[in-house]
Amino acid sequence: MTDALSWAERLGGDRFLAQTFSRSHFVSLGSVGAFDSLLTWDDVNTILSTHRLQPPRLRLAAGGDVVDPDRYTTTVTNRRGASWHVLRPAELHARLAEGASLVLDSVEELHPPVRAAAAALEQLTRMTVQANLYASWTPQPGFGRHWDDHAVVVCQISGSKRWKIWEPTREDPGWVDVDMPEEPEGDPLADIVLSAGDLLYLPRGWWHEVAADAEASLHLTFGLTGPSTGADLLHWLVDSLREQPILRQDVPKFGSADDTGAYVARLRLALGKAFDDPGLVDRWADAVDTTHPGRVRPSLPYVTGVPSDALLSVVLTCPRAQVDTTDTGTVTLRAGGTRFEFARQVRPVLAALLPGEPVELVDLARRAGLTVADVAEVATVLVQGQVAAVAGRWGR
């Protein structure tokens, strides 16, 4: 699963977004090996042995508590005074065999296949996505019963895990809130065993308790972290209204009742006009999508521009970019908070890059009826604008 189509197939596409997303849990049964292209045990061993992964990004958890890193790492200090934790494999194995779970945050930053899958899921859901790894070897829960402040898509890669799920006890709780949800009572709404290849979607605020069977279990959790709430929309709306003097004016907190009343009336009028716009939600969503910085990537060694090399590939690094045709006949790419305007002949180039897959310059030129040099110039503009990157050369 590395493209938006496969996510749509597993989750249910538009039907999932319209009927299930943010509403209820969802299970999609798969087959052993379905997620092997994302991550394997060998990949996990390579990541752990080739990166300096400091707590709390890499941590062990047991019974809801974090295991002291000194029980499975050694602190090393170099001659420049920099210190970091180095894993002690035998001690790590011992802690895991005793019942601890291994957790690694933001695996998409460490492993290209997971990065591609996270970008594709972001493209489908229009949400920021972070992928965390969880591995355990015993039925002892690593975290106890809890809820998350974001929705998750869980991909069971190896082994199996039992999920007990309860409905929310507080409607749409968040990480910034005025109250905390109470513990649920009674039996779980669902008691599910995810086997290798299975997928689970769980909305924000749903309680769950997770435990492995008596075998090695490995799963990835893709967290959909927003922005998504009415509070997020209001923050954006207030910022967008700052062009109006009433939003910039000092609140007359020392004024008379007439002064404060008039001020509130003007403020209410400004907000009322904004809320009368039937396209308000669409404008907010579009603004969030096209200003998100994406998953930035350098284009070394090409520091002065993209050369006219037919077999060089480029990739768009902003999964939520938008392509529009203007009234003047030009074509516009809106991504990473920047608006790029090109001649209409460039539209096939932008359309080919929009899915977020690497495309060779020669292929982009063929689609648009342009020269490779022309396409290299377009790619240079996008790379320098930090919304695209050189993704390599065929055969290398």
C-alpha positions in Angstrom: 0.0 0.0 0.0 1.9 3.0 -1.2 -0.6 5.0 -3.2 -3.9 6.8 -2.6 -5.9 4.2 -4.6 -4.9 1.4 -2.4 -5.9 3.3 0.7 -9.2 4.1 -0.9 -9.7 0.4 -1.7 -8.9 -0.7 1.9 -10.9 2.0 3.6 -13.8 2.3 1.2 -13.0 5.6 -0.6 -15.7 8.2 -0.8 -18.1 6.0 1.1 -15.7 5.8 4.0 -15.1 9.6 4.0 -18.8 10.4 3.9 -20.2 7.7 6.3 -17.5 6.4 8.6 -14.8 9.1 8.9 -15.0 10.7 12.4 -18.1 8.7 13.1 -17.4 5.0 13.9 -14.7 2.4 13.9 -14.1 0.3 10.8 -12.3 -3.0 10.2 -10.9 -4.2 6.8 -9.7 -7.8 6.8 -6.6 -8.6 4.7 -4.1 -11.3 4.1 -0.7 -12.2 5.5 2.0 -10.1 3.7 -0.5 -7.3 2.7 1.7 -4.7 4.4 5.1 -6.2 3.8 5.9 -3.4 1.4 5.5 -0.9 4.2 7.7 -2.4 6.9 9.3 -5.7 7.9 11.2 -7.0 11.0 14.4 -6.6 9.0 13.5 -2.9 8.3 12.9 -2.4 12.1 16.3 -3.9 13.0 17.9 -1.7 10.4 16.2 1.5 11.6 17.1 0.8 15.2 20.7 0.1 14.4 21.4 3.0 12.0 19.7 6.0 13.7 20.2 7.8 17.0 16.7 7.4 18.4 16.5 9.2 21.7 13.7 8.9 24.3 10.8 9.6 24.1 10.8 9.1 20.4 12.0 5.5 21.0 10.7 4.1 24.2 9.5 1.0 25.9 6.2 0.9 27.7 4.8 -1.6 30.2 1.5 -1.5 32.0 1.0 2.2 31.2 4.5 3.2 32.4 7.6 4.1 30.5 10.6 1.8 31.1 13.7 3.5 32.3 16.0 3.8 29.2 19.0 2.8 31.4 17.5 -0.7 31.5 18.1 -1.2 27.8 20.5 1.5 26.6 24.0 2.9 27.4 24.7 6.7 27.4 27.6 7.6 25.1 29.4 10.9 25.1 31.7 12.0 22.3 34.7 14.4 22.5 32.4 17.3 21.5 30.3 16.7 24.6 27.3 15.4 22.7 25.5 12.5 24.5 23.0 9.9 23.2 21.6 6.5 24.0 22.9 3.4 22.4 20.8 0.3 22.5 22.1 -2.8 24.3 20.4 -5.6 22.2 20.5 -8.3 24.9 18.9 -5.9 27.5 16.4 -4.7 24.9 15.4 -8.3 24.2 15.1 -9.1 27.9 12.8 -6.1 28.6 10.6 -7.0 25.6 10.4 -10.7 26.7 9.3 -9.5 30.1 6.3 -7.8 28.6 7.4 -4.3 27.5 6.2 -2.9 24.2 8.5 -1.1 21.8 7.3 2.2 20.5 8.9 4.4 17.8 7.4 7.7 16.7 7.4 9.3 13.3 8.6 6.3 11.3 7.7 8.1 8.1 10.8 10.3 8.7 13.0 7.2 8.8 11.6 4.7 6.2 10.7 5.8 2.6 7.9 3.3 2.1 6.1 4.5 5.2 6.7 8.1 4.2 5.0 7.4 0.8 2.1 5.7 2.5 1.7 8.5 5.0 1.7 11.1 2.1 -0.9 9.0 0.2 -3.2 8.8 3.3 -2.8 12.5 3.8 -3.8 13.1 0.2 -7.0 11.0 0.7 -8.1 12.3 4.1 -6.6 15.9 3.8 -5.2 15.5 7.3 -1.6 15.7 8.6 -0.4 12.1 9.1 2.2 10.7 11.5 3.1 7.0 11.6 4.2 5.3 14.8 5.5 1.8 15.2 4.4 -0.6 18.0 5.9 -4.0 18.7 5.1 -6.4 21.5 5.7 -10.1 22.5 3.3 -10.8 25.4 -0.4 -10.3 26.2 0.6 -7.6 28.7 -0.8 -4.2 27.5 1.8 -1.6 27.1 -0.5 1.4 27.8 -3.7 0.2 29.5 -7.1 1.4 28.5 -6.9 4.9 27.0 -8.2 7.2 24.2 -6.3 9.3 21.6 -6.8 12.9 20.7 -6.7 12.0 17.0 -8.1 9.4 14.7 -5.9 6.5 13.7 -5.5 3.9 10.9 -3.9 0.8 12.2 -2.1 -1.6 9.9 -1.3 -5.0 11.5 2.0 -6.1 9.8 3.0 -9.2 11.6 1.5 -11.4 14.3 -1.8 -10.4 15.8 -3.2 -8.0 18.4 -6.5 -7.9 20.4 -8.3 -4.6 20.4 -11.1 -4.0 23.0 -13.0 -0.8 21.9 -15.4 1.4 23.8 -17.4 4.3 22.5 -16.3 7.9 23.6 -17.5 9.0 27.0 -17.1 12.7 26.0 -18.1 13.9 22.6 -15.1 14.8 20.4 -12.5 15.3 23.2 -9.3 17.1 22.2 -5.8 17.7 23.5 -6.9 21.2 24.3 -10.1 20.9 26.2 -12.0 22.1 29.3 -12.7 18.6 30.7 -11.4 15.1 30.5 -13.4 12.0 29.5 -14.5 9.6 32.2 -13.5 6.0 32.1 -16.1 3.8 30.3 -18.2 1.3 32.1 -19.3 -2.2 31.1 -18.2 -4.5 28.3 -16.5 -3.1 25.2 -18.5 -2.3 22.1 -16.1 -4.5 20.1 -13.5 -7.1 20.9 -11.4 -7.5 17.7 -8.3 -9.6 16.9 -6.3 -8.0 14.1 -4.2 -10.5 12.2 -1.4 -9.8 9.7 -2.9 -7.8 6.8 -5.9 -6.5 8.7 -6.7 -2.8 9.1 -8.5 -0.8 11.7 -9.8 2.8 11.7 -10.6 4.3 15.0 -12.0 7.9 15.4 -10.7 10.4 17.9 -11.8 9.9 21.5 -12.7 6.2 21.3 -11.4 4.2 24.2 -9.3 1.1 23.5 -7.1 -1.5 25.2 -4.6 -3.4 23.1 -2.6 -6.6 23.8 -0.6 -9.0 21.7 -1.0 -12.8 21.7 1.9 -14.9 22.9 3.9 -14.1 19.7 5.8 -11.2 18.2 3.3 -8.5 17.0 4.2 -5.5 14.8 1.8 -2.8 13.7 1.9 0.7 12.3 -0.5 3.4 13.5 -1.1 6.3 11.2 -2.3 9.2 13.3 -4.5 11.8 11.6 -3.6 14.9 13.5 -5.7 17.6 11.9 -6.5 20.5 11.9 -10.1 19.3 11.9 -12.2 21.0 14.6 -14.5 24.0 14.8 -11.9 25.7 17.0 -9.3 25.3 14.2 -11.7 26.8 11.7 -12.4 29.8 14.0 -8.6 30.4 14.5 -8.2 30.5 10.8 -11.3 32.8 10.3 -10.1 35.3 12.9 -6.7 35.5 11.1 -8.4 35.9 7.7 -10.5 38.8 9.1 -7.5 40.8 10.4 -7.8 43.0 7.3 -10.9 44.5 8.9 -10.2 47.4 11.3 -12.6 46.0 14.0 -10.4 42.9 14.4 -7.3 45.1 14.9 -8.8 47.7 17.1 -8.1 47.6 20.8 -11.0 46.3 22.9 -12.4 49.3 24.8 -12.2 47.5 28.2 -12.0 50.9 30.0 -14.8 52.5 27.9 -18.4 53.1 28.8 -21.2 50.6 28.4 -22.1 52.3 25.1 -18.5 52.0 23.9 -18.3 48.3 24.6 -21.8 47.7 23.3 -21.0 49.4 20.0 -17.7 47.5 19.8 -19.3 44.1 20.3 -22.0 45.0 17.7 -19.4 45.8 15.1 -17.5 42.6 15.9 -20.7 40.6 15.7 -21.5 42.1 12.3 -18.0 41.2 10.9 -18.3 37.6 12.1 -21.9 37.4 11.0 -21.0 38.3 7.4 -18.2 35.7 7.4 -20.6 33.0 8.7 -23.2 33.9 6.0 -20.7 32.6 3.4 -22.0 29.2 2.3 -18.5 28.3 1.1 -16.8 29.0 4.5 -15.9 25.4 5.2 -14.6 24.8 1.7 -12.5 28.0 1.9 -11.0 27.0 5.2 -10.2 23.4 4.0 -8.6 24.8 0.9 -6.5 27.2 2.9 -5.3 24.5 5.2 -4.5 22.2 2.3 -2.6 24.7 0.2 -0.6 26.2 3.1 0.6 23.0 4.6 4.4 22.7 4.1 4.2 19.1 3.1 7.1 16.6 3.5 10.1 18.7 2.6 13.1 17.0 0.9 16.4 18.4 -0.4 17.5 17.8 -4.0 21.2 17.3 -3.7 23.5 17.5 -5.6 21.4 19.9 -7.7 21.8 23.1 -5.6 21.5 25.5 -8.5 18.5 24.1 -10.3 17.2 20.9 -12.0 19.4 20.0 -15.0 17.9 19.1 -18.4 18.4 15.4 -17.9 15.6 13.3 -19.5 16.0 10.4 -17.0 15.9 12.6 -13.9 12.8 12.2 -11.7 11.0 14.9 -9.7 8.3 14.5 -7.1 5.8 16.9 -5.6 6.3 17.0 -1.8 3.0 18.6 -0.8 0.3 15.9 -0.8 -2.6 18.4 -0.6 -1.5 20.8 -3.4 -4.2 22.1 -5.7 -4.0 22.9 -9.5 -6.4 25.5 -10.9 -7.0 27.2 -14.3 -7.2 30.9 -14.0 -9.5 33.3 -15.9 -6.6 34.4 -18.0 -5.9 30.9 -19.3 -2.8 30.3 -17.2 -2.5 27.4 -14.7 -1.8 27.8 -11.0 -0.3 25.4 -8.5 -1.1 26.3 -4.9 1.1 24.4 -2.4 3.2 25.0 0.7 1.7 28.5 1.2 2.9 29.7 -2.3 1.1 30.3 -5.5 2.9 29.3 -8.7 1.5 30.5 -12.0 2.5 29.0 -15.4 1.4 29.0 -19.0 -1.5 26.7 -19.7 0.8 24.3 -21.5 2.3 23.3 -18.2 -1.0 21.9 -16.8 -0.2 18.3 -17.9 3.1 18.5 -16.0 1.4 19.6 -12.8 -1.4 17.1 -13.2 1.2 14.3 -13.5 3.0 15.4 -10.4 -0.2 15.9 -8.3 -0.5 12.3 -7.2 2.9 12.6 -5.4 4.8 9.9 -7.3 8.2 10.5 -8.9 8.0 11.2 -12.6 10.8 11.4 -15.1 11.4 14.7 -17.0 11.1 12.9 -20.3 7.7 11.6 -19.3 6.5 15.0 -18.2 7.7 16.5 -21.4 5.9 13.9 -23.5 2.6 14.5 -21.7 2.8 18.2 -22.1 4.3 18.4 -25.6 7.2 20.4 -24.2 11.0 19.9 -24.3 12.9 18.4 -21.5 14.6 21.7 -21.0 11.2 23.4 -20.6 10.1 20.9 -18.0 13.4 21.2 -16.2 12.7 25.0 -15.8 9.3 24.3 -14.3 10.8 21.7 -12.0 13.5 24.2 -10.9 10.8 26.8 -10.0 9.0 24.2 -7.8 12.2 22.9 -6.2 13.3 26.4 -5.3 9.8 27.0 -4.0 10.2 24.1 -1.7 7.2 22.2 -2.9 9.0 19.6 -5.1 12.3 17.7 -5.1 14.5 15.7 -7.4 13.8 12.0 -6.6 16.7 10.4 -8.4 17.7 9.2 -11.8 16.5 6.1 -13.6 19.0 3.2 -13.2 20.6 4.6 -10.0 
